[in-house]
Amino acid sequence: MCKIFISADPELYRCRSRSLRLSGVATSIRLENLFWQVLEEIGTRDGLSVAQLISRLYDELRDAGGDCANFSSFLRVSCGRYLALQVSGRIPADAGVPIRSLDADWVLAGEKSVFPASSPRMGITQAAS
């Protein structure tokens, strides 16, 4: 089993920092190269640079009242969700289809099957409301 994971190109998990502005404040974000590649693909789908995509995600997360304190982790989770939703067919694998053209409610409705509310495999549970 481990051979599948340990044979990854070390360049994929090498970290790289990028400097950019979030809400007018200069900052840097450090992510593994794999995540930078996924963010580039997501941004390219909508004609955005990585910096523009990240800035938009930050602003929308903040405006929605989300937690921006661990923004790098948010970006990693966003990349994982993007890839999982592609595998499930909720986001087309065709990178020529812009994300903005998708019906977000339909995509998110399918996410429950990709990431159930209670997942013992990942040790995640959600309190009953």
DRENDONU-480756 format. One line per field, with one value per residue (C-alpha): residue number from 1; residue in three letters; z negated, x negated, y negated. Coordinates in nm, 3 decimals. Layout:
N
k: NUM; ...;
r: ALA; ...;
z: Z; ...;
x: X; ...;
y: Y; ...;
% end
This chain:
129
k: 1; 2; 3; 4; 5; 6; 7; 8; 9; 10; 11; 12; 13; 14; 15; 16; 17; 18; 19; 20; 21; 22; 23; 24; 25; 26; 27; 28; 29; 30; 31; 32; 33; 34; 35; 36; 37; 38; 39; 40; 41; 42; 43; 44; 45; 46; 47; 48; 49; 50; 51; 52; 53; 54; 55; 56; 57; 58; 59; 60; 61; 62; 63; 64; 65; 66; 67; 68; 69; 70; 71; 72; 73; 74; 75; 76; 77; 78; 79; 80; 81; 82; 83; 84; 85; 86; 87; 88; 89; 90; 91; 92; 93; 94; 95; 96; 97; 98; 99; 100; 101; 102; 103; 104; 105; 106; 107; 108; 109; 110; 111; 112; 113; 114; 115; 116; 117; 118; 119; 120; 121; 122; 123; 124; 125; 126; 127; 128; 129;
r: MET; CYS; LYS; ILE; PHE; ILE; SER; ALA; ASP; PRO; GLU; LEU; TYR; ARG; CYS; ARG; SER; ARG; SER; LEU; ARG; LEU; SER; GLY; VAL; ALA; THR; SER; ILE; ARG; LEU; GLU; ASN; LEU; PHE; TRP; GLN; VAL; LEU; GLU; GLU; ILE; GLY; THR; ARG; ASP; GLY; LEU; SER; VAL; ALA; GLN; LEU; ILE; SER; ARG; LEU; TYR; ASP; GLU; LEU; ARG; ASP; ALA; GLY; GLY; ASP; CYS; ALA; ASN; PHE; SER; SER; PHE; LEU; ARG; VAL; SER; CYS; GLY; ARG; TYR; LEU; ALA; LEU; GLN; VAL; SER; GLY; ARG; ILE; PRO; ALA; ASP; ALA; GLY; VAL; PRO; ILE; ARG; SER; LEU; ASP; ALA; ASP; TRP; VAL; LEU; ALA; GLY; GLU; LYS; SER; VAL; PHE; PRO; ALA; SER; SER; PRO; ARG; MET; GLY; ILE; THR; GLN; ALA; ALA; SER;
z: 0.000; -0.101; 0.231; 0.398; 0.174; 0.110; 0.481; 0.531; 0.698; 0.408; 0.607; 0.541; 0.164; 0.165; 0.018; 0.194; 0.071; 0.281; 0.189; 0.264; 0.131; -0.057; -0.117; -0.050; -0.300; -0.174; -0.291; -0.184; -0.163; -0.190; -0.025; 0.127; 0.505; 0.565; 0.413; 0.618; 0.931; 0.837; 0.757; 1.095; 1.267; 1.078; 1.157; 1.522; 1.562; 1.487; 1.644; 1.308; 1.200; 0.882; 0.694; 0.824; 0.733; 0.382; 0.327; 0.442; 0.218; -0.079; -0.024; 0.025; -0.280; -0.493; -0.359; -0.436; -0.796; -0.749; -0.952; -0.771; -1.057; -0.897; -0.535; -0.405; -0.541; -0.382; -0.047; -0.090; -0.178; 0.118; 0.349; 0.201; 0.239; 0.599; 0.687; 0.504; 0.671; 1.008; 0.942; 0.838; 1.158; 0.979; 1.132; 1.495; 1.558; 1.869; 1.750; 2.025; 1.828; 1.599; 1.232; 1.240; 1.500; 1.266; 1.057; 0.709; 0.537; 0.759; 0.705; 0.328; 0.313; 0.448; 0.199; -0.074; 0.107; 0.142; -0.215; -0.437; -0.756; -0.966; -0.826; -1.053; -0.789; -0.848; -1.214; -1.139; -1.309; -1.299; -1.598; -1.544; -1.514;
x: 0.000; -0.263; -0.449; -0.164; -0.228; -0.603; -0.681; -0.547; -0.783; -0.946; -0.890; -0.515; -0.555; -0.832; -0.698; -0.705; -0.599; -0.431; -0.388; -0.060; 0.190; 0.502; 0.742; 0.459; 0.220; -0.104; -0.144; -0.297; -0.142; -0.342; -0.200; -0.330; -0.385; -0.097; 0.148; 0.002; 0.062; 0.424; 0.485; 0.338; 0.577; 0.875; 0.778; 0.707; 1.058; 1.196; 0.920; 0.766; 0.404; 0.328; 0.294; 0.632; 0.797; 0.651; 0.751; 1.106; 1.129; 1.000; 1.246; 1.543; 1.449; 1.418; 1.743; 1.924; 1.801; 1.556; 1.241; 0.945; 0.702; 0.574; 0.609; 0.335; 0.525; 0.843; 0.662; 0.540; 0.891; 1.032; 0.788; 0.887; 1.256; 1.201; 1.024; 1.279; 1.569; 1.401; 1.365; 1.731; 1.837; 1.979; 1.707; 1.627; 1.278; 1.265; 1.055; 1.213; 1.538; 1.523; 1.605; 1.822; 2.046; 2.138; 2.454; 2.300; 2.609; 2.599; 2.224; 2.262; 2.561; 2.337; 2.063; 2.258; 2.191; 1.822; 1.780; 2.060; 2.145; 2.004; 1.702; 1.537; 1.268; 1.139; 1.229; 1.471; 1.806; 2.060; 2.281; 2.651; 2.845;
y: 0.000; -0.254; -0.219; -0.408; -0.706; -0.693; -0.677; -1.031; -1.273; -1.467; -1.785; -1.746; -1.774; -2.034; -2.358; -2.690; -3.033; -3.297; -3.660; -3.833; -4.084; -3.982; -4.269; -4.512; -4.350; -4.198; -3.840; -3.512; -3.169; -2.849; -2.536; -2.217; -2.228; -1.986; -2.236; -2.522; -2.309; -2.242; -2.610; -2.702; -2.461; -2.601; -2.959; -2.884; -2.744; -3.092; -3.302; -3.395; -3.395; -3.201; -3.530; -3.650; -3.319; -3.319; -3.681; -3.606; -3.298; -3.497; -3.782; -3.547; -3.338; -3.651; -3.798; -3.470; -3.487; -3.200; -3.148; -3.302; -3.233; -2.914; -3.016; -2.787; -2.488; -2.623; -2.629; -2.269; -2.152; -2.345; -2.164; -1.827; -1.905; -2.018; -1.691; -1.473; -1.653; -1.600; -1.227; -1.210; -1.389; -1.694; -1.913; -1.826; -1.689; -1.909; -2.202; -2.413; -2.428; -2.734; -2.679; -2.994; -2.827; -2.539; -2.525; -2.551; -2.411; -2.100; -2.054; -2.092; -1.858; -1.584; -1.663; -1.483; -1.156; -1.242; -1.373; -1.234; -1.426; -1.145; -0.967; -0.708; -0.658; -1.006; -1.030; -1.311; -1.338; -1.611; -1.685; -1.632; -1.955;
% end
